[in-house]
Amino acid sequence: MAVSFRIRVDMIACDGRGLCADLLPERIRLDDWGYPMIDPTSVSGVVLDHARRAVAACPVLALKLEAVRGS
Amino acid sequence: MIAHELPSSPPLSTGPSLPRLLSALDEQSGGATSLSAHRRTYPPPTPARRQPAESYIAAVEKAGLRGRGGAGFPTGRKLRTVSEGQGRRVVVVNGSEGEPASAKDGLLLTRAPHLVLDGALLAAAAIAAREVFVGIERGKVAALRAIHHAIAERVHAHEPMVPVRVVELPERYLSGEESALVHLINGGEAKPTSTPPRPYQRGVGGGPTLIDNVETLCHLAQIVQWGPAWFRSQGTVEEPGTMLLTLSGAVGRRGVCEIPIGMSLATILSSSRPNAGGISAVLLGGYYGTWLSVADARVATMDNATLRRMGSGLGCGAVIALPPHACALSETARVLTWLAGQTAGQCGPCVHGLAAIAGGMRELAAGTASLRTLESLHRWGDQVEGRGACSFPDGAVRLLRSALKVFNNDVARHISHGPCSAAAHQPVLPIPSANVVSWR
């Protein structure tokens, strides 16, 4: 079974530093107050690489990659 | 429609027709129905066993009962899911009624505490729960006293039951949010937590937790007693049964009444004798609800199938009739300001978004807003919806959107001509005092 990934943000943990939107503009833009708005489409290929980098860069570990079974 | 002031029927061998829940109130004493009086109609619940009571779950499923706290989730499905969960199962009676325009759960807790406890203990038997918690806001002194007294009566009468604990909740809107309630019982603050896991998966003590509203559990007790066919003899096919409404605003008789679901809103409003001046709009579901125009209110029936087509819903059953002299935009701005203050302060879009929305709405009401303010309000609604850890901010957005839609003429006039004459009047909707309340 193919595994794809989706980005999720823990809004309670997030404090709106906004690094993720710089590292993953393909899926993340910021709202009027600087908090990430996530495009729920799954990520793969080069976008998945960018997503991993964004997850690793989040200073409060609020950004997550979630495996989605199936495709 | 039967108001709760009317005398209740004598003890019944078959279920009451109408009122149902309010027939459990002792109208002679005006106080809480005693255990002995209650037991003349309702037998003691069979204690919870190791195995879930399949027949109770099946009865509730068949009855088609939906939660009466606002979300309207099928109660039978919830019972089934929790009963299949692994671990020490728990029932939580959600007695928090942070909605300022709702009084029905407080009425049931205060006047029919044994019906509430029967419902909770039957739910515990249904899912084989080991413990029951009853959460009630700290300031609801009469409800707390009635429940404590009712538990003591049962202990004194040696009625077998699982442990029932009363938990005092901070007086905040969010105390009734499921994950906040669980977090508080688990020793934390009454703030929502990140989900999943949801309480039905891992709740109190990490076990599968059934959280049901007070009114819902009272219906459950009556379904177990008189069966699903009796329950379905009122209401609609999709939304069977009766429900409690709390009427306020420009109505002749304020307070709690019981209606069959699907009853005409016009009938409800006219039988509660609206003021001679009529009404200008109806706020359904309370401060967490949605506005209904007078035109819609005239033809609406009180069921979600109909109300959703009008962009509204039953919510917790609070019905507020707005008098014609009121400024709907000012009233909405005040409610949104209050809601913004009820945030747990955890999620950025909720903290900043609700404050921005309330501010924009205040400008609109004051006649100082421009078309850009209106644009921003729409954008903020879109940006906030679905972005909190819980659904609290979504409710505020729903209220905002319904106001902008139902009062679009008022909005245009306030932008082009400044504030309306109603701004000079006293505000209509009561706003709870802004005391600083702890989170525990």
Interface residues (C-beta under 8 A of the other chain):
Chain A: D10 M11 I12 A13 C14 D15 G16 D31 D32 W33 G34 Y35 M37
Chain B: P192 T193 S194 Q346 C347 G348 P349 C350 H352 G353 A356 S376 R379 W380 Q383 R387 G388 A389
